[in-house]
Amino acid sequence: MKRLTPLKLGLLILYFTAGPSAANAQYQYPHTKQQPVTDNYYGLKITDPYRWMENMDDPETQQWFKAQGALTNQWLDRIEGRAALREEILQLYNMARPSRLGADLEIYERNNRFFYRKEKPGQPVATICYREGLNGPEKVLVDPANFSTGKSTEVAFFLPSNDGKKLAFGLSENGKELAAIRIVDVDRITLFPEVIYPSWFGISSWTADSRGFLYTRNNSDNVNDTNMLLDTKVMYHRVGTAEAEDKEIFSRAAYPEWDLQPRDVLSVAISDDNRYLIAYAATVLDELKSFIAPASALLEPHIAWKPVTSAEDKVKGIYLKGDDLFLLSNREAGNFRVLRTNATNPDMKNAAVAIPEEGQLLAKVSLAKDFLYLTYSDGVNNFLKRYHFATGKISGIPLPLKGTLNTAVTDPMGNGFVVEITSWNTPPVKFDVDGNAQVQKSTFETNLPVPGSANMVVEELEVPGHDGEMIPLSVFYHKSLVKNGSAPCFVSGYGSYGMTISPFFHPAFFAMMNKGAVVAIAHVRGGGEKGTSWRMGGFKSTKPNTWKDLIACAEYLVDKQYTSAKRIVAHGGSAGGITVGRAVTERPELFAAAINEVGLNNMIRLEQAPNGPNNATEFGTVKDSIECMGLLEMDSYHHVKTGVAYPAVLSTVGMNDPRVSAWLTGKFAAALQRASVSGKPVLLSVNYETGHISRDKQVAAARYADIISFALWQCGHPDFRLKKEKEGTITPRKAASTR
């Protein structure tokens, strides 16, 4: 254990002794009991009055969340303009489905059959379709509506067999992400009888004979079970057999010699030429431990794995071409480079540099028959290049649009690919690129032009942070905006996992612009916009830079009269809950309101949540004294102080969320309700139809309408006042008590 180094912890509220503020009486919050539990963290005593909330299976806890959700719905229902906004956002979704940040473009070619997701207006989620050849007639293979039991059902993942005659796919319900794997016969469009459950991480590869596939299995499907993400296993399933007959291929129990950890997420892939198996053990750091073996050993009793990479090699991706392993790594290369070693005798210490580090971030690598396709980022736009295996030469690929790129090599045994390009004001557009780098509009393009997108003004700025570091800030608004401080402003920050928030079109952003709001994305430290050093600037003990960067961007927007403190709304979601939660607890007077979506707000207890052990590699562990103090500093819940005038806060939770347990957010909402004296609402939206994310357009449109309506209400937007302000007749009903 490391020696304790005290950090500046600020003023921690150790026990909420005061009752609810009289200023909050109008909101009639549900009663929240206090049962204080005191922990001793290296000599520092911290009291948690809402520890009871962590038992999500307790009926009293469930009733508390139901009461909070009911109260929030009562207030949101009374906001003028909310219903119309929901329909506007849904209409935008039907015209232009946004890209999912960090998600791969899912188009596969197998034996001249193309498999892909298909969005259609009026359908809440995509179907899985296929066609014979690029221009063949489209056929629906999987329609989630046919599997629905009254819940929101979607395809979480899918992968066709090598011969194109079978498709394995995962179905999840109500945003749970843990899916049931089914298999469909493509020619007959009939299902095989077996159901494999549960799997979050899905199918990694089909075998060469297309008779079976590899998948990752979870221990539990209960999102509140602390074992859900521990000790994942890689299994082989032979089509047409029962799940109980599946063979265990890679696990901690089966291979104790490789020092796998319970939190490691395991997977095994088969190389495109079907010669090798590659096993991975991953955490949220994307620093892969990996192993290799001949594909012929797949069904042997014990596979003789050879180690390839350790966490110290800082490898994010591995690509096999013949007997060469190409590895995307940021070891001694903050912007990443590609190393090469031999698959039969891997030697990372002496790996050659195949593609050297450049001045721009190498964000993604895609493997094709003769090339590696390379996506670079300057922090705003992406650029595409390719590395030729035969010559070692790197050349650029000109594209018709600027923006964020998402590429999919549809057939790894060919050189063609599909690239999707999007930006803040351009919906995703797909292009087909052949092996000669010739570009044309893709046959898979379905998005419609969005009227008014040319009215969006985009500014890419840099703002000085608290320590002089320049923070990238993307700002967009309607061209008619006058910068006099009167506009509502929505400023969002994330800043974790090295994730780059590249420009992307989003219906919610567009709808806000149409309402006269300014939208700003603060590219705070902890993200990947400026490479590894940017990530490490908001990592564990340096995490305060993340929310201080958001504060600096908000101050800039006020100073330059894009908005004012009475009209600026801070936003963060998931790990961005740290960003927004600590921004409003550190500078409550700076914001009119805050939106805290499924936020990580109780970081000192994160390791007790199902997704906590895996995330300890990103945020820290209480088992280390220095990291423990860092967790306390980023804990929004324990920075709430009684008697402070906090801004209005809308927090959201998904009761099927496997990533952020509802209590991590719920405690923060409860503390704010008790502590704030501003008289502004502190509400907790509780969604039983989704988890952390949802592909369902109707669910997403309703969620964003709630968030934006609340924000614009608190900013004084005339179209989003409470109905009682006009009619004087509506009084809030008393919420159910859990006393």
ZIKA-V61369 format. One record per helix or strand. SS is the DSSP state (alpha for helix, beta for strand). FROM is the first residue (numbers start at 1). TO is the last residue. If there is no record, write none. Layout:
BEGIN
SS;FROM;TO  SS;FROM;TO
END
This chain:
BEGIN
alpha;22;27  beta;37;41  beta;44;48  alpha;51;54  alpha;59;77  beta;79;79  alpha;82;95  beta;107;110  beta;113;118  beta;127;132  beta;139;142  alpha;144;147  beta;153;160  beta;166;173  beta;179;185  beta;190;191  beta;196;199  beta;203;206  beta;212;217  beta;233;238  alpha;243;245  beta;247;250  alpha;256;258  beta;265;270  beta;276;282  beta;289;294  alpha;295;297  beta;306;309  alpha;311;313  beta;315;321  beta;324;329  beta;337;342  alpha;348;350  beta;352;355  beta;361;367  beta;371;377  beta;382;388  beta;394;396  beta;404;408  beta;417;423  beta;426;433  beta;439;441  alpha;453;455  beta;456;464  beta;470;478  beta;489;493  alpha;507;514  beta;518;523  alpha;532;536  alpha;540;542  alpha;544;559  beta;568;573  alpha;576;586  alpha;588;590  beta;593;597  alpha;603;608  alpha;612;619  alpha;625;633  alpha;637;639  beta;648;654  alpha;662;675  beta;682;687  alpha;697;714  alpha;718;720  beta;722;722  alpha;723;727
END
